[in-house]
Amino acid sequence: MIETTTEYEHPLMKGYREQLNCGFAQVGEVFEDCMAEALAVLSRAGLAAYLDNARFLCKMGRGVEPVLAFLEEWPSVAKALGEEALGPVMAAIQAMHKSPNGKAITPFIQTLAPVARRLHSLEPLEHYLDIAHDLMARTTGSIHGHHATFPSPGLPEFFQQAPFLFNQLSMAGVRNWVEYGIRNYRTHPERQAEYFALKSADSRAVLQRERHGVLFADVERRLELYLRGLWQEAEQLVPYSTAFDELRKPIPYYDKLGMRVPDVFDSANGVKGIDRYRAVLAHMVGHRRWTTQVIADNYSPLQRMAVEFFEDCRVETLLCREYPGLRDIFLALHPHPGEDDCDPETMSCLRHRLTMLSRALLDENHGYRNPIILEFAQRFHESMVRGESSTREVADLALSFSARSRRQSDQYANVYFDNTVIDYRDDNRHMWLFIEDSDDEDFFDDPDKKQKKEAEAQSLPPRHYPEWDYNSQTYRPDWVSLYEHLHPKGNAADIDRLLQKNDALAKRLKRILDLLKPQDKVRIRYQEEGSELDLDVAIRSLIDFKGGATPDPRINMSHRTSGRNIAVSLVLDLSESLNEKVAGSEQTILELSQEAVSLLAWAIERLGDPFAISGFHSNTRHDVRFMHIKGYSEGFGDEVKARLAAMEAGYSTRMGAAMRHAAHYLEARPADKKLMLILTDGQPADVDVQDEKLLIEDARRAVRELDQKGIFAYCINLDPKADEYVADIFGRQYTVVDNIQRLPEKLPELFMALTK
């Protein structure tokens, strides 16, 4: 049993803990937050499987990292791929566990969620697992011919780089990149590890060689907007890979689960990859709008092929009536076979003949002389002039064409395929109805729906943030799990006493504030939430209420200034070192920080700038805590003072993740200037990081990200040794306060200097 259960724990959560039955203390600390996300995503059966497999990982003997990663990542994976993905994933984990490759399990699970979001569906995930299994099988081997085996040097590195690879390459590209590494470095462990870590020159060169075309994942959002904006369709888009079916390349199609499209499209015949996607989707939309089902049992396979060609041309003609520009794209992508390319004496020319007909139906300048093709092209256009025609009418026309153009050689096994593939068209499975029992399942109400809703309301799911790895010069995706909470409350009177203690300093600050304070304040009335009560509106609402009318709830007002438009986020490092006493004083650094932050909040409140206060600490990358002390819309009242009075210090300082999360809220503020103040007493560090430079470099990268978002980050550091590292993170945007006892005075003055 997890040791962190409490006497007052909800029985349902206690039951989940007993089902998990994992003794790691780190798991207990994040268990409830992970379960809150899982309850909101997983079904009852999925939840049971989630806990059962987490228990297996806990008992596997590989330490705490695999089970922590699984608990955090699996709900996101299930949301992206479906719960049925758990079987193949656990099979891959068990295969690694039974081999010498157990160390690859953790990076595999850690990167599974970002990979899943790029792959979208179960089929590409299975291809990804096939690639990994091939790499493991071919690079795990014996040492100098002895029975002992060594693990695959490249497998953990491949899993670490997988999110980056799928951001750059299609599934076929990833497979080719892995194949090159296996083929050339199977017997060179060090060079193999460098290759799969993307550190060698030829690894990057092969990656660049395989980068081509437009990846579906990069344009998915644009294609969804295209469907909604032009066609008023909101269908799910699901990519597939052409890399794993050499004999019969899959082609686009749609069914009740969504529209299936390739995971990459190259430019072709002057048409860009994204326009090829648009042509595919437009063609499917045309079928969804105008194609009606036909009973397939009434037609032979050759007749069905002819009907499909005619119907494809009908819907494309109707599409071009709505958007004439589509015609140029269709004709550029449609093959234009020569009339004499196929010899009917030696092979079947049915596909060749139908492709010529299709070209003639769409292109007035087709150039063909075949009298049958000319006749049916004219009959087709005459039927379209009369209106939309119908699937039934073009099916009859297709049967007539089949009867008139049929040759004995159409039955030959040797079929002419050259220049006959129209790859933007789907496979038309939707238009055929077979007379047989339906396999469709009834839809049932989800019995866990209520349970999911309650879980969503009770707790926010963890937020996953990347972390910069300066060694590989890449981000570790979804590396940090951050949990945000509203800070608990204490006694607001404690903060009032601190302000009273610094009354003389407050009076001196007030004179400076009066000079900084803009004089062009504008009152904003009729606000449901605001900084003060609007008496006129409040009295009018009270009269309405007494008279039986519905009162106006907008009884507050706030102020803004047209001369000063600043939003401020104050981020407090609440790590364990704040509990140390200041030299020559009985106060701790935490107590002095409370005084300083209280005075700063009082000063910013007087200036009228919207500001937020938050605190953070961390206990490994799996458990970064971010506490909200004051929100932007809150006034500096008793609620905020009570939270400020309850501040406690503990654990470590994973600064980069906290800055990224604070920026998530600050970026959304409508302000001309956005300032983030970070108050800390030491360098970024955490118990699970041995390399001191790692988190320093990540924080430095986070500062650069903030700058790109228009956020000015400034550090107030209380560490006398800060000069050794703070400039590496913040450049010149920092101040080191050597005399910590002067912090209550320095902090407000520094803020005013930055914003005057």
Secondary structure as the mmCIF struct_conf table of DSSP 4:
data_model
#
loop_
_struct_conf.conf_type_id
_struct_conf.id
_struct_conf.beg_label_comp_id
_struct_conf.beg_label_asym_id
_struct_conf.beg_label_seq_id
_struct_conf.end_label_comp_id
_struct_conf.end_label_asym_id
_struct_conf.end_label_seq_id
TURN_TY1_P TURN_TY1_P1 GLU A 3 THR A 4
TURN_TY1_P TURN_TY1_P2 GLU A 7 TYR A 8
HELX_RH_AL_P HELX_RH_AL_P1 PRO A 11 LEU A 20
HELX_RH_AL_P HELX_RH_AL_P2 ALA A 25 VAL A 41
HELX_RH_AL_P HELX_RH_AL_P3 ARG A 44 CYS A 58
TURN_TY1_P TURN_TY1_P3 LYS A 59 GLY A 61
BEND BEND1 ARG A 62 ARG A 62
BEND BEND2 VAL A 64 VAL A 64
HELX_RH_AL_P HELX_RH_AL_P4 GLU A 65 LEU A 81
HELX_RH_3T_P HELX_RH_3T_P1 GLU A 83 ALA A 85
HELX_RH_AL_P HELX_RH_AL_P5 LEU A 86 LYS A 98
TURN_TY1_P TURN_TY1_P4 SER A 99 PRO A 100
HELX_RH_3T_P HELX_RH_3T_P2 GLY A 102 ALA A 104
HELX_RH_AL_P HELX_RH_AL_P6 ILE A 105 GLN A 110
TURN_TY1_P TURN_TY1_P5 THR A 111 THR A 111
HELX_RH_AL_P HELX_RH_AL_P7 LEU A 112 LEU A 119
BEND BEND3 SER A 121 SER A 121
HELX_RH_AL_P HELX_RH_AL_P8 LEU A 122 THR A 139
STRN STRN1 GLY A 141 SER A 142
BEND BEND4 ILE A 143 ILE A 143
TURN_TY1_P TURN_TY1_P6 HIS A 144 GLY A 145
BEND BEND5 HIS A 146 HIS A 147
STRN STRN2 THR A 149 PHE A 150
BEND BEND6 PRO A 153 GLY A 154
HELX_RH_AL_P HELX_RH_AL_P9 LEU A 155 GLN A 168
HELX_RH_AL_P HELX_RH_AL_P10 MET A 171 TYR A 185
TURN_TY1_P TURN_TY1_P7 ARG A 186 THR A 187
HELX_RH_AL_P HELX_RH_AL_P11 PRO A 189 PHE A 196
TURN_TY1_P TURN_TY1_P8 ALA A 197 LEU A 198
BEND BEND7 SER A 200 SER A 200
HELX_RH_AL_P HELX_RH_AL_P12 ALA A 201 GLU A 210
BEND BEND8 GLY A 213 GLY A 213
STRN STRN3 VAL A 214 LEU A 215
HELX_RH_AL_P HELX_RH_AL_P13 PHE A 216 TRP A 231
HELX_LH_PP_P HELX_LH_PP_P1 GLU A 235 GLN A 236
STRN STRN4 LEU A 237 TYR A 240
BEND BEND9 THR A 242 THR A 242
TURN_TY1_P TURN_TY1_P9 ALA A 243 PHE A 244
BEND BEND10 GLU A 246 ARG A 248
STRN STRN5 TYR A 253 ASP A 255
TURN_TY1_P TURN_TY1_P10 LYS A 256 LEU A 257
STRN STRN6 GLY A 258 PRO A 262
BEND BEND11 ASP A 263 ASP A 263
STRN STRN7 VAL A 264 PHE A 265
STRN STRN8 ALA A 268 ALA A 268
TURN_TY1_P TURN_TY1_P11 ASN A 269 GLY A 270
STRN STRN9 VAL A 271 VAL A 271
HELX_RH_AL_P HELX_RH_AL_P14 GLY A 273 TRP A 290
STRN STRN10 VAL A 294 ILE A 295
HELX_RH_3T_P HELX_RH_3T_P3 ALA A 296 ASN A 298
BEND BEND12 TYR A 299 TYR A 299
HELX_RH_AL_P HELX_RH_AL_P15 PRO A 301 GLU A 322
TURN_TY1_P TURN_TY1_P12 PRO A 324 GLY A 325
HELX_RH_AL_P HELX_RH_AL_P16 LEU A 326 LEU A 333
BEND BEND13 HIS A 334 HIS A 334
TURN_TY1_P TURN_TY1_P13 GLU A 339 ASP A 340
BEND BEND14 ASP A 341 CYS A 342
TURN_TY1_P TURN_TY1_P14 PRO A 344 THR A 346
BEND BEND15 MET A 347 MET A 347
STRN STRN11 SER A 348 SER A 348
HELX_RH_AL_P HELX_RH_AL_P17 LEU A 350 LEU A 362
TURN_TY1_P TURN_TY1_P15 GLU A 364 ASN A 365
HELX_RH_AL_P HELX_RH_AL_P18 PRO A 371 VAL A 385
TURN_TY1_P TURN_TY1_P16 ARG A 386 ARG A 386
BEND BEND16 GLY A 387 GLU A 388
HELX_RH_AL_P HELX_RH_AL_P19 THR A 391 SER A 405
HELX_RH_3T_P HELX_RH_3T_P4 GLN A 408 GLN A 411
BEND BEND17 ALA A 413 ASN A 414
STRN STRN12 VAL A 415 VAL A 415
TURN_TY1_P TURN_TY1_P17 ASP A 418 ASN A 419
TURN_TY1_P TURN_TY1_P18 ASP A 423 TYR A 424
BEND BEND18 ARG A 425 ARG A 425
HELX_RH_3T_P HELX_RH_3T_P5 ARG A 429 MET A 431
STRN STRN13 TRP A 432 LEU A 433
BEND BEND19 ILE A 435 GLU A 436
HELX_LH_PP_P HELX_LH_PP_P2 ASP A 440 PHE A 443
TURN_TY1_P TURN_TY1_P19 PRO A 447 ASP A 448
HELX_RH_AL_P HELX_RH_AL_P20 LYS A 449 GLN A 458
HELX_LH_PP_P HELX_LH_PP_P3 LEU A 460 PRO A 462
STRN STRN14 ARG A 463 ASP A 469
TURN_TY1_P TURN_TY1_P20 TYR A 470 GLN A 473
STRN STRN15 THR A 474 LEU A 486
HELX_LH_PP_P HELX_LH_PP_P4 HIS A 487 LYS A 489
HELX_RH_AL_P HELX_RH_AL_P21 ALA A 492 LYS A 501
TURN_TY1_P TURN_TY1_P21 ASN A 502 ASN A 502
HELX_RH_AL_P HELX_RH_AL_P22 ASP A 503 LEU A 516
BEND BEND20 LYS A 517 LYS A 517
BEND BEND21 GLN A 519 GLN A 519
STRN STRN16 LYS A 521 GLN A 527
BEND BEND22 GLU A 528 GLU A 529
BEND BEND23 SER A 531 SER A 531
STRN STRN17 GLU A 532 LEU A 533
HELX_RH_AL_P HELX_RH_AL_P23 LEU A 535 LYS A 546
TURN_TY1_P TURN_TY1_P22 GLY A 547 GLY A 548
BEND BEND24 ALA A 549 ALA A 549
HELX_LH_PP_P HELX_LH_PP_P5 THR A 550 ASP A 552
BEND BEND25 PRO A 553 PRO A 553
STRN STRN18 ASN A 556 THR A 561
TURN_TY1_P TURN_TY1_P23 SER A 562 GLY A 563
STRN STRN19 ILE A 566 ASP A 573
HELX_RH_3T_P HELX_RH_3T_P6 GLU A 576 ASN A 579
BEND BEND26 GLU A 580 GLU A 580
STRN STRN20 LYS A 581 LYS A 581
HELX_LH_PP_P HELX_LH_PP_P6 VAL A 582 VAL A 582
TURN_TY1_P TURN_TY1_P24 ALA A 583 GLY A 584
BEND BEND27 SER A 585 GLN A 587
STRN STRN21 THR A 588 THR A 588
HELX_RH_AL_P HELX_RH_AL_P24 ILE A 589 LEU A 607
TURN_TY1_P TURN_TY1_P25 GLY A 608 GLY A 608
STRN STRN22 PHE A 611 SER A 618
BEND BEND28 ASN A 619 THR A 620
TURN_TY1_P TURN_TY1_P26 ARG A 621 HIS A 622
STRN STRN23 VAL A 624 LYS A 630
TURN_TY1_P TURN_TY1_P27 TYR A 632 SER A 633
BEND BEND29 PHE A 636 GLY A 637
HELX_RH_AL_P HELX_RH_AL_P25 ASP A 638 ALA A 645
TURN_TY1_P TURN_TY1_P28 ALA A 646 ALA A 646
BEND BEND30 TYR A 651 TYR A 651
STRN STRN24 SER A 652 THR A 653
HELX_RH_AL_P HELX_RH_AL_P26 MET A 655 LEU A 666
TURN_TY1_P TURN_TY1_P29 GLU A 667 ALA A 668
BEND BEND31 ARG A 669 ARG A 669
BEND BEND32 ASP A 672 ASP A 672
STRN STRN25 LYS A 673 THR A 680
BEND BEND33 ASP A 681 GLY A 682
STRN STRN26 ALA A 685 ALA A 685
TURN_TY1_P TURN_TY1_P30 VAL A 687 ASP A 688
HELX_RH_AL_P HELX_RH_AL_P27 GLU A 692 GLN A 708
TURN_TY1_P TURN_TY1_P31 LYS A 709 GLY A 710
STRN STRN27 ILE A 711 ASN A 717
TURN_TY1_P TURN_TY1_P32 PRO A 720 LYS A 721
HELX_RH_3T_P HELX_RH_3T_P7 ALA A 722 GLU A 724
TURN_TY1_P TURN_TY1_P33 TYR A 725 TYR A 725
HELX_RH_AL_P HELX_RH_AL_P28 VAL A 726 PHE A 730
TURN_TY1_P TURN_TY1_P34 GLY A 731 ARG A 732
STRN STRN28 TYR A 734 VAL A 736
BEND BEND34 ASP A 738 ASP A 738
HELX_RH_3T_P HELX_RH_3T_P8 ILE A 740 ARG A 742
HELX_RH_AL_P HELX_RH_AL_P29 LEU A 743 THR A 755
#
